[in-house]
Amino acid sequence: MSDDPSTEVHDHGRVHDHTEVHDHGGGGWGDLLVGKVVAAGVAGAPGVAGVAGRVTVAVARHAPRGRLAIVGLGPGARDLMTPRAVAELRRASVVVGLDQYVDQVRDLLRPGTRILASGLGQEEERARAAVDEARAGHAVALVGSGDAGVYAMASPALEEADGTIDVVGVPGVTAGLAAAAVLGAPLGHDHVYLSLSDLHTPWPVIEKRVRAAAEGDLVVLFYNPRSRARHWQLEAALKTLAGHRPPATPVGVVRNASRPDESALLSTLADVDPAVVDMYGLVVVGSSQTRVVAGRMVTPRGYRWREGS
């Protein structure tokens, strides 16, 4: 008879003994508290041929299943942050995010919440850190501005995450929606978001997408329109659009939408000056149907019932 109960049960019954640690439900097992011990002659214990009544027991602590909440904080104004986002921040034991975004919500966090903040350009590192913390069994909130799924942290985090953790997405009000509300109703019909940053997308690809939006007569909302290092792309994109729609097409520029220093400018495709735009601004270019009504940018919805009125 073998000294190893697991081997013995396997040899006789062609099965693993019940104390072998398996991961049921993806939760995983933590520390082994009590190693395998053998209890012989236990009354009523199920037996296998030749080892009747022998039971092997071990005790391990089951590791908690981690949870990753990917939270959109909105465009900046506290009253545009959703109640669900606030609830996830208060639930989290670990918060991961860009330092300036974390600073906006420190007052909402529970005492003792661990904060992992980092600077611009470290998005992939933040995504990996958040997933690793969740895999360790923590409740993690990965925060970003606007909606976390729009030019933000959701995609790099979900590229890292696997089935061993729970993941929830918390939608937020985007900067684009906040800017559109300031301008009026420029997104009333089909529209497209385009980023002019070539840090992640080559300029020839961006140019091709701008041309497609121009040919499709879509309202265009430009994210990352201009910075000190990227000063010519917006002018090039506006020139492409100008080849497919009237010079009087309305163009709106909103800087720091929903924040205390918010500002807005309404111009036209022929007159707008790209130099007034910086990295804190968004640019909305209307379609051929967009017009200005009482100082507000409006893209008609095109309800057919109006045709007979």
Order of alpha helices (4+ residues) and beta strands (2+ residues): alpha-beta-beta-beta-alpha-beta-alpha-beta-alpha-beta-alpha-beta-alpha-beta-beta-alpha-beta-alpha-beta-beta-beta-beta-beta
